Amino acid sequence: MSKRHPRVHGLFNIDKPSGMTSHDVVDAVRAIVRERRVGHAGTLDPLATGVLVVAVGQATRLIEFMMNHDKVYRVVIRLGVETTTYDAEGEVVTQVPLPRLTEADIERVLTAFRGRIRQIPPRYAAIRHRGKRLYEWAREGVEVTPKPREVTIYTLKLEAWTPPDLTLYVACSAGTYVRSLAHDIGQTLGVGGHVKALRRLASGPFRVEDAVPLDVLRSGDWRAYLLPPDAGLQDIPRVDLTPEHARRVRHGGFVPDLPISPGERWARAYVNGSFLAVLEWDPQRRVWRPRKVFSDEPI
């Protein structure tokens, strides 16, 4: 009789290597921990490296809350060359000689990309449009125009200008396409551009300094790098429930108003110091309702 492996629940902050898709990393983690339920919170393109949060077991139920984390990147933009995918993996579309561009010229252009902006996703992107992913339409040679989306660029800092490569530090809201940002900056400069290299430095509370390389996870004691399922919920207010309220939550019942600031939609609930549930505020009945309860098996 084969030995049954104990269930695994938690998060890994992985330093994704270049050349792998995010799904490749998920498959690798699935094989390492021998757990079927594995997913990631926020896709990284194959070319990109850095923070990729991978959820295992019951923690996969919390991915939706981590998808909205703000992100931080360091991007190297090759100016003067446009590609089909807006990065170095695509085919060259146009190539122009670079005029003499100073850091002052670049700074003037960057000003327009700070704050709330609208951007159109790249043609080769995973979001859906009329039932298909954009990259599927692109591979079929069908021209589609996805709707512009509003994103926020909190910080856009010029770190280095060594022609033809421009290095930027970018802190942005979830949903920002750095490839589109690179393309649009190149367009505004009048020379075009694409992403030569991209590294995600942070996703919400997860930092690249704390990330574990996939090879280390494969060869070492992977349990030493497993974070608790609620590690990605630190931006959600915490509440400690009484045993009676915890009993009601376990059975799907609501709890009355809790000591949480008005206007909050979500709360992470604990009992006796252990994470129990994610609660959602019901403004009509003015009660907190359980939306994700973790009481069926220990986590």
N, C-alpha and C positions, 0 to 999 in steps of 0.2 A: 504494500500500500504506500502510495506517495505521501510524503510529508506535506501538510497544508501550511503554506506560509502565512504569517500574521498579516492582517490588512494594514496598509500604509496610508496615512492621511497627513497632508502638509504641503508646504511650498518649497521649491528650490529657486534660489536666485542664481541663474546660470549665466556665465560669460560666454555667449554664443560665438563659436568660431565662424570665420568667413567661409563661404562655399556651401553651407548647409541651410536648408530651409527651416523655418520654425517647426514645421511638421516632422522634419528629420530629427530634430532635437527631442520632440515629444516621443517619437518612436524609440529613440535611444534611451530615454528615461524609463519608458515602459519596460524595456528589456532589463535595465539595471535593477529596478525595484520590484519587478514581477507583479505589477499592478496594472489592471486593464484600464481603469479610469484615470486618464492623464490628459491634460490640456494646457494651453498657454494663454497668457493674458497680454495680448498686443503683439502682432506680427512684426518680425524683422525680415527684411529682404535678404536673400542669400548672400549678397555682397557685404551686408552690415555685420558688425560685431557688437558685443556688449550685453547689457542687461536684458535677459529674457526670463520672465517669471513663469515657472512651470508648476501647475497645481496637480496634486496626486490624491486619489481617493475622494473622500467627501469634500475636500478643499476645492474640487472642480466646481462645486455648486456656488462658490464665491467669486468665480472669475468675472462675472458681470460687474461686480463692484470695483474690481481692479482695472478693468478696461478703461475707465474714465480718469485714471491717474495722469497728472501732468508728466511730461517727459523732458529730458535734457540730452542733447546730442553735441558731438563735435563732428563737423562735416568738412570735407575737403572738396571744393568745387573746381573742376577743370574748366576754365573759361576759354571761349573761342571754338568749342566743339559741342554740337547738339547731337543727342542720340534718340533712338526711338523710345527707349525705356526711361529716359532722363537719368540713366546711370551708366557706369562703365561696361555693363553687360549687354547693352543694346548696340544696334548698328548705327554707324555715324550717318547723320542726316545732312548736316551742314558743318563746314569748317572754315573759319575766317582768320586772317592774321590779326593779332591783337594790336590795337593802338596803344599808345603810351597811357596807361591808367595809373593814377596815383591813389594812395590810400584815402586822400580827401575826396577824390571822385567816387570811390566805392562807398565811403561813409555817407555821402549825399544820397546815394541810391538806397542804402540800407534803411535810412530813416523812414521810407515809405512802407517798409515791411515790418515795422514794429507796431505792437498793439493789435487791435482787432482788424483782421484782413479777410478777404475772400480769395479762395484758391480753387482751381479746378484740379481734381485728381488726375494722376498720369493715366495715359491710355492703358498701360500695363499695370493695373492695380487689381486687388482682390475683391473690391466692393462690387455689389451687384447693380446691374442696370438692365431693366426690362427682362428679368429672369436669368440673366447670365452675368458672370463676372466680366469686368472690363477687359482683362487680358484674354478671355475667350473670344470676345468680339474682335479684339485687335489681331489675334492669330488667324481669324477668319477673313481678315482684310476689310472688315466692316467699320466704317467711320461712325462713331457715336460721340455725342457731346454730353457728358455727365453734368449734373447741376453743380454750380459752384457751392462750396461750403464755407461757413464762417469758422475761423479758428483764431486763436490768440497767440501772438508771439510776445512772450513776456520779456525775453532778453535776446538780443541779436548783436553779438560782439565780434568785431574783426580781430582775430588772434594773429593771423599772419597773411602777408601778401608776397608770395614768391612766384612771379609770373611764370607759367599761366595758372598757378594753383592758389586758390583763395581758401583759407581756413577760417571757419566761423564756429562760435559757441552759440548754441540755440537752446533756449528754454521755452517750451510751448505747451499748448493745451493738447489733450487727447484728440486724435483724429487729424493732426497736422501731417501733411505729406512733405517730408524734407526734400524729396526729389522734385516735387512741384516748386518748392521754395527756391531750390537751386536753379531750376529752369527759368523761373520768373525773374530772378535776380540777373541771370545772364541776358535774358531778353531786354530788361530795362537798361542794362549797360550797353546794349546794342551789339553784343558779341556772341550771345548764346552761352550755354554752359550745361554741365551735367555733374552728377555726384561721382567723384573718383573714389572716395572712401567715406564710410559713415560708422560712427561708434556711438551707441546709446550709453550715456553716462549714468542715467537715473530714470527710474519709472516709479513715481510716487515715493514711498519710503525706501525703495530698494536702490542701492548704490553699486556702481561697478567695482569700487574698492572692496566690497564685501562679497562679490560674485565668485562662484566656483567654476573653473574651467571644466568643460565636459570630460576631458581626459582624466582629470583628478577624480571626478565623480565615478568614473568607470573603474579606476584602479584602487581607490581608497575606500574608507568606511563611509559610504554615502549617508548613513544615518546621522553622521556628525554635522552634515550640512542641511538637514531637513528642518525647516522652520514651521512653527505652528500655523494652522489654517487661518487664524485671525491676524497674522502678521501683516497682511495687506489691507487691513481695515482700520488702521490707526487714525485715519481722517474722519471716521464716523464716531460720534459721541458714545461713550461707554456708560452703561447703567448696571448696577448690581441689584439683582432681584431678590426679594424675600423667598423663602422656600414655598410659600403658598402661590406667589406669582409664577415662580418657576414651574410648579406643578401644572398650572393653567396653561402656560406656554407649551409645555410638553404635549398637552392634549389638544393643542390648536386653539385654545381660548385666548381672548384678548385680555389686556391688563389696562388699568386706568392710567390717567395722566401720570407721567414720571418726571423726575427733576432734571429735565433736559430743556435747553434754551428753545424758546418759541421759533418756529420756522424750520426746524430740522425735520427731514423726512424719514431718516433712518437712525436706528440705534443698535449697538451691539450689546447683547445682554449676557451677563455672567451670573453664576450662582456658586457660592462657596469658592470663588476665584477661578472657576472653570468656564470657558466659553460655552454658551448654550445656544444662542440664536441671534438672528438678525430680525429686528422688529421694524415695522413700517407704521408711520402715523396715519390714522384715519381721521381727517379733519371734520367729517360729517358727524361721526359719533364721539369724536374727541377721546379716542382710545388708541393704544398701540396693539397692532396685530402681528403675530408671528408670520414671517415669510420664509425663513430658512431655519429649521430647527435641527440641532445635532444631538439627538438624544437616543437614537436607535442603537448606536454602538459607540464605545469610547473613542474620542479623538484627542 
